[in-house]
Amino acid sequence: MNLIPVIAFKTDKGRITPKQIEALEAVAATGSINAAAVRLGISAPVLYRYIRAAADALGEQLLSSDVSGSRLTPAGEDLLARYRIINGRLRDHEGTVVACSPVTEKLLMAVIPSVSNHIELLISHDRFNISLLEKGGVDMVILDDPLYLMDVKGYGSDVIGYMDMVHVDRGRRYVRYRYGAQRIAFRQLDMMGVNYVVEGEMLSLDDLLGSGRSFFVDEILLLREGIKLQSHTDPRLLRHAIMAVYANESRDIDALLQELKQRMDG
């Protein structure tokens, strides 16, 4: 008999089940209720009921939705982080867990198989990945935004390469993309004295491109889709470091860092 442990959180208001956590993970990954439902093979109303039940049990709002899509609230992200940490411990994963964003996802997926088959990859945005590192849920984070280094202390870090960003200027009304070095890009606008307003955050590249607003995006994401856009700001002014931040050095981490640097240099 193959016994597999599963996690269910209990509160004074009810239970949060694995199905409800699965619904939260799908929304976090897709940025959309409908896309998350398709991913799980259920209807959108059923998925929403799962999340609503979890929110009632926790007594916190777990989901935020607007015209740009759906995203987890800080309470939702914290719940998901706790689940991933405990789930990782239950599975007794003896390898290395690395977190990155969609900006470097393809790079990591290309490199990891040549390094070790004991490396697990998690995909989310920088702020959430750093929270996992601080809670012991991952061993290393690949950061798009090096400014996050100012928020973490006591960890090793290394530059693995540099990326350029594209600035699409459609006027003073901007949307922010969830991934990439967005703070660095908007700081450049501030330094130039540009008068702008940020009207929302986009979770998908398609929504970003179709927003009708100005935006910044890492060039590598456009190249993957075969999209060429003229940058209204010199990309060299928007170049930023891709950083690795890790709790402790290990053979897997050292080998992964070396491979990542070689790929980005090439």
Secondary structure as GFF3:
##gff-version 3
##sequence-region A 1 266
A	DSSP	beta_strand	9	11	.	.	.	ID=ss1
A	DSSP	beta_strand	14	16	.	.	.	ID=ss2
A	DSSP	alpha_helix	18	30	.	.	.	ID=ss3
A	DSSP	alpha_helix	33	40	.	.	.	ID=ss4
A	DSSP	alpha_helix	44	58	.	.	.	ID=ss5
A	DSSP	beta_strand	63	66	.	.	.	ID=ss6
A	DSSP	beta_strand	69	72	.	.	.	ID=ss7
A	DSSP	alpha_helix	74	90	.	.	.	ID=ss8
A	DSSP	beta_strand	96	100	.	.	.	ID=ss9
A	DSSP	alpha_helix	102	115	.	.	.	ID=ss10
A	DSSP	beta_strand	119	123	.	.	.	ID=ss11
A	DSSP	alpha_helix	126	134	.	.	.	ID=ss12
A	DSSP	beta_strand	140	143	.	.	.	ID=ss13
A	DSSP	three_ten_helix	146	151	.	.	.	ID=ss14
A	DSSP	beta_strand	156	163	.	.	.	ID=ss15
A	DSSP	beta_strand	165	168	.	.	.	ID=ss16
A	DSSP	beta_strand	173	177	.	.	.	ID=ss17
A	DSSP	alpha_helix	182	191	.	.	.	ID=ss18
A	DSSP	beta_strand	197	202	.	.	.	ID=ss19
A	DSSP	alpha_helix	205	209	.	.	.	ID=ss20
A	DSSP	beta_strand	215	218	.	.	.	ID=ss21
A	DSSP	alpha_helix	219	224	.	.	.	ID=ss22
A	DSSP	three_ten_helix	235	238	.	.	.	ID=ss23
A	DSSP	beta_strand	240	246	.	.	.	ID=ss24
A	DSSP	alpha_helix	251	265	.	.	.	ID=ss25
###
